[in-house]
Amino acid sequence: MNKLLYTILFLTTSASAFAQIGIKAGINISKYSYSQQSFDIDRHNILAYNIGINYRQTIGKTISFWPELIYTIKGADIYHSYPIGSTGPMKYTNKFSYLQLNLPAVAVFEISDSLDFELGAGIYGAYLTSAKVKIEEFDGSSTTLKYGKDDLKTMDFGLVFTTGIRLNKTLGLNINYDMGVQNIEPDSEAPKIKTRNFSLGISWLFSKD
């Protein structure tokens, strides 16, 4: 029993020696895919943000497992075209707020003593915390509404890709891309909606390797 306890303690201590905790924040450039194309609907990106924490666990000479828990906002601007003189919505700004868990594996290539190049990919799962739409009318008025629990699926799943550089083993500058594979539209008869999101971010690890 004592040998087992000593072994577990040794493995835990060894793993911790190669683990780093960090924080991150970034700007989102988000637009979702829409399975139905229409001549009177035009989708545009929205700018939003993400913020969270991450944990880097080295599992090889160049490979790290890098789980991240972030709060992130995705969505899209939807423009509708109507004949001149008509009344009705002109623009919908959809914003979906998620608590997202990223699970990428990242390869780290040392360029110099103070510069690393990072490249990775993995999966993510996201829980919808809130969703709202701002409706701007042709007359300039606007209304903001919240989506109900039956308007969007609670969970989103997809692939995450990341690349960037890290200075002095601590300060990171990264580009991420989230590609949703889950249809977040609950109505099976409606067009499918899948999230798409680029993010430009900065991260900081509190300790070096």
N, C-alpha and C positions, 0 to 999 in steps of 0.2 A: 504493500500500500504506500509506504514512504517513497519507494522508488518511483511509483506512478505519480505521486504528488510532485516530486522533484522534477520529473520529466515534463509535466504540464507547466510548472513554474518556469522551467528553462525555455520551453517553446514560446510561452507568452512573452517572456522578457526579450527573447530574440526577435520576435515579430514586432514588438513595440519599438525596438531599436531601429527598425527600418520603416516606421510609420510616421506620417506627418499630418497635422491638422491645419486647415486653412479656411479662408473666407473668399468669397467672390461676389462680383456685381457686374452687370453689363446692360447694354441697350439691345432690345429686341427689334427686329425688322420682320414683321409677321404678316402672313396672308394664308388663308386656307384654300385647299383645292375644292372644287365644286364640280360634281359629276355631270351636271346639266349646263350646257352653254346656251346663252340667250342673247339676242341682239340688243336688248334694252337693259342688260345688267353688266356692269363693269366693276371688277374687283381691284382694290389698291391695298398696298401695305399700310400698316399702322406702326407707329413707334411706341414702344412700351419699355419695360425694364424687367430685370431679374436680379435676385439677391439671395445668397445662401451660404452654406458651409460645405466643405468637402474633406475627404479623408484619403490620403494617399498611402497605399500599402505596397511596398516593393516586393515582387514575387520572383524576380529574376535579375539578371545583369542589366537589362534594358527595359523590362516590362514592369508596369505598375498597374495595380487594380485601384480605381479612383472613383468610389461612390460619391455622389453629390446629392444634397437635399436642398432644393431651391424653391423660392416663391417666384412664379413667373406669370406674365400676362401675355396672352396671344389673341389673335382675332383677325379682323379685316375691315376695310372700308368698302361698302357696297353702294355704288351709284346707280340710280335708276333714271332712264331717259323717258320723258313723256312729251307729247306734243305741246307746242307753245300755247299758253292759256289754260292748260289743265291744272288741276290741284291734286296734291298727293305727295307722298314722301319723295324727296330727292336723294337723300343720302342716309345710309344706316352705318353707324360706327359700332361694330361688335367687339367687346372686350371680354375675354374668358380668363379668369384668374385660377391658376393651378398651384397645388403643392406637388412638386415633381421630384422623383427619385431617378437620377441618372446612374447607370451602371456600366461605364466604359472601361476597357482595357487600353492603356496608353503606353506606347513605345517612346522611350526617351533617348535621344541621340546627342551626345556631347560634342558640341562644335568647338568650344574652348573651355577654359577653366571657369569662365563667367557666363557662358551662353549655352543653353540646351535647346534643341528642337524637339517638339512633342507632336505625336500623331496617334490618334486613337479612334475607336468606335465601340459601340455597345448598344444597349437597349435602355428604354426608359418607361416608367409608369407614372401617370399623373392623375391626381384627384382634384376634381373641379370644386373650388371653394365658393365661387360666385361668378355670375355672368350678367352682363347688362348690355343694352343697346341704346345708343343716342340717335334719335330720329330727327333729322333736320328737314323742314318743309321748304317748298319753293318760296313761300312768303317770308322766310327768314326765321320763323319760330322753330323751337326745338323742344323735344320731350325725351326724358331718359326713363327707360323701363328696365325692370329686372326680369331675367328669364326664370321661369318656374322649374320645379324639379323634373317635370315631364318634357321640357323643351330641349334639353341636351342630356346626353349620357354623362353619368358621373365620372367614369374612368376613361382615360385616353392612354393608348400604348403606341410605341413606335421605336424608331432607330435614332441614335444620336451619334454624330460624327464631330470630332474636334481636332484642331491643329493650332499650333502657336509656338511661341518662344518663351523661355524662362531665363531671367537674369539673376545671376548670383544664387541660383538654386531656390530662390524664394519668390521673386516678383514675376508673374506670368501675364502675357498678353495673348489672348486666344480668340479664335473664331470657331463658333459652334453652329451646327445645323441639326435641327430636330425634324424628322420626317414621320409624321403620324401615319400609322397603318390601320388604326381603329376608326370606323365611321362613327362620329359623335352625334349624328342625327338619329334620334330614337324611332322616327317614323320610317318604317321599311318602304313605304310608297314614295317618300320624298327623295330628292337628290342627295347623294352621299356627300358628307363634309369631312375632310381630313385636314388636320392642322399642319402648317408648314412654318418654320421659324428659323431665321438667322439671328445670331447674337454676337456682338462684339463685346468682349469682356476683359476685365482685369482681375487677377487673383493673387493672393498672398499666402504663402506657407510660413507658419510661425517658427519652423526650425528647418535647418538644412539636412541633407541626407546623413 
